[in-house]
Amino acid sequence: MKKTPKSQADLPPIRVRREPPTIAEAVSAAQDLADDVDQQVEIAAGLIGLPPDEVRPHVLSAERKPEPRFERAPERVLSAGTPSRAPRTVIVERRTRAPVVVERRGRPPFDGRR
């Protein structure tokens, strides 16, 4: 038996649950958004909903994230321009993908039986 699809009127209203971020999450977000400690305190306090005086010790004791290593910048190649056309810029980006492993199985050996 197939179930009949319910209409939107039959469904209960959607309930959205709101949870404020933890102190660690707010401090991490503040560190990503600002370099100044005072600004980080204000951002984290605003995200959590606590006064800045309570958040400041957590921001000061939080370990600073290391700067991300930048991958090789895309290469820019300028093509030669002609009098009727300006040179064009071509950007070459290299993407690396995880290797795909495909296991190949052959046919079982023929033993003469069906």
Secondary structure, DSSP 8 states (H G I E B T S, - for coil): -------TTTS-----------HHHHHHHHHHH-SSHHHHHHHHHHHHT--HHHHHHHHHHS------------EEEE---BTTB---EEEE-------------------S--
